[in-house]
Amino acid sequence: MNYRHAYHAGNFADIAKHLALVAVLLHLRKKEKPFFVLDTHGGRGRYDLGAGEAARTGEAAAGIGRLLPLAGEGDRPAALKTYLDLVAREGAGHYPGSPLLAARLLRPQDRLVAVEKHPEDAAALMAALAPFGNARAVEGDGYGRLSTLLPPKERRGLILIDPPYEAPDEFEQAAAALKAACRRFATGIYLLWFPIKSPAAADAFCGEALAAGIAKALRIDITLAARPQDGKPRLTAAGLLVVNPPFGLDAEMRAAAALLASAVGARLEVHRLAGEGT
Ligand SMILES: C[S@@+](CC[C@H](N)C(=O)[O-])C[C@H]1O[C@@H](n2cnc3c(N)ncnc32)[C@H](O)[C@@H]1O
C-alpha cells in the first residue's frame, strides 16, 4: 500500500468528488428520517496542505488553492457554497477529506462509518472523527464492510467507494463491489470514484460496474484543460459514477462548472448513463 492521499488532497478531482458528496448529503438532509453514510476508503480525514506531500505535488495549490479565494464572490449554488464553507472552516492550509465533510453534515439522528486500511492514516482518521459522537472510524478493509454494514438499519443513505486503484485488479474489484453492494441495498445512493487514464477503459469500467438491475445512474467527469507543466506524470481526468442520483444533482454539478473552469482550469461534464434525462 504505497498510495497516500496527502499528495492529492484538494486537487481538481477531489473538488468534483467532494462537491458531489456534499450535494448528495444536502439532499439526504431534506427529510427528517435518519440516514447512514459509509465511506469505504476514508483516508486521513483532514490534510495539512503545508506539509511536504501537498507541497511536493502542488496539486492542492492548483486546485482548492485557486478555488477557495473566490468562495465569497457572487451567489453560489447551495452545494458549492456549503462545500467551500466547510473547506474554509478547516482554516488556512488545511483541507477536509470525505469523512470529515460527511461528519460535519450529519444531524444527531444520522450515522457515519469511515474505513481506512493504512494504519497511520486510520489513526489520523480516528483523531479527525473523535469529536463526532455519531461518526466512527474503523481500521480495515472497506470492501469487506460493504457486506457487513449494508443494508443499513436506516434504509436510506450514501456509500462512497473511493479506492486508490493501486492494485492491477482494482477496477474489477471496485466494479464487483458496487454491483454486490447494490444488490444488498438497492435504494442506496452510491458514489464510485475512478481515475481516467484512457477514455475507452473508463467507458468499459462504467459499463462493467453498472449491473443490469441499476435503473438510474449518472457519470460526472472532470478533466484538466491543460497538462501540468512540471513534466511529471499526473492524473488529468477522473470520473464519478453515481447510482440512484438524487433529483437535481446533475443541475447542482453543472451549476459549478463555470467556476471550476475559470478558477481551476477543469472541465466538468455530467452524463446520464441510465434512467431519464440527458
Ligand atoms: C483516494 S484515498 C481516499 C480519499 C478520501 N475518500 C477522501 O476523499 O478524502 C484512498 C484511501 O484508501 C486507503 N485504502 C487502500 N486500500 C483500502 C482498503 N482495502 N480498504 C480501506 N481503505 C483502503 C488508502 O490508504 C487511501 O487512504
The ligand as a MOL file (V3000), in Angstrom:
LIG
                    3D

  0  0  0     0  0            999 V3000
M  V30 BEGIN CTAB
M  V30 COUNTS 27 29 0 0 0
M  V30 BEGIN ATOM
M  V30 1 C -8.3180 8.0460 -2.6260 0
M  V30 2 S -7.8930 7.7790 -0.9630 0 CHG=1
M  V30 3 C -9.3550 8.2040 -0.0770 0
M  V30 4 C -9.6750 9.6570 -0.0140 0
M  V30 5 C -10.9140 10.0040 0.7640 0
M  V30 6 N -12.0570 9.1760 0.3780 0
M  V30 7 C -11.2760 11.4670 0.5620 0
M  V30 8 O -11.9850 11.7610 -0.4140 0
M  V30 9 O -10.8640 12.3010 1.3610 0 CHG=-1
M  V30 10 C -7.9130 6.0220 -0.8280 0
M  V30 11 C -7.5920 5.5270 0.5640 0
M  V30 12 O -7.9100 4.1350 0.6310 0
M  V30 13 C -6.9960 3.5020 1.5080 0
M  V30 14 N -7.1120 2.0580 1.2260 0
M  V30 15 C -6.4370 1.2930 0.3210 0
M  V30 16 N -6.9640 0.0500 0.2830 0
M  V30 17 C -8.0020 0.0330 1.1580 0
M  V30 18 C -8.9700 -0.9390 1.5360 0
M  V30 19 N -8.9850 -2.1710 1.0040 0
M  V30 20 N -9.9000 -0.6040 2.4620 0
M  V30 21 C -9.9200 0.6530 3.0100 0
M  V30 22 N -9.0280 1.6090 2.6920 0
M  V30 23 C -8.0960 1.3130 1.7710 0
M  V30 24 C -5.6790 4.1730 1.1890 0
M  V30 25 O -4.7830 4.0300 2.2600 0
M  V30 26 C -6.1380 5.6290 0.9650 0
M  V30 27 O -6.0470 6.3610 2.1670 0
M  V30 END ATOM
M  V30 BEGIN BOND
M  V30 1 1 1 2
M  V30 2 1 2 3
M  V30 3 1 2 10
M  V30 4 1 3 4
M  V30 5 1 4 5
M  V30 6 1 5 6
M  V30 7 1 5 7
M  V30 8 2 7 8
M  V30 9 1 7 9
M  V30 10 1 10 11
M  V30 11 1 11 12
M  V30 12 1 11 26
M  V30 13 1 12 13
M  V30 14 1 13 14
M  V30 15 1 13 24
M  V30 16 1 14 15
M  V30 17 1 14 23
M  V30 18 2 15 16
M  V30 19 1 16 17
M  V30 20 1 17 18
M  V30 21 2 17 23
M  V30 22 1 18 19
M  V30 23 2 18 20
M  V30 24 1 20 21
M  V30 25 2 21 22
M  V30 26 1 22 23
M  V30 27 1 24 25
M  V30 28 1 24 26
M  V30 29 1 26 27
M  V30 END BOND
M  V30 END CTAB
M  END
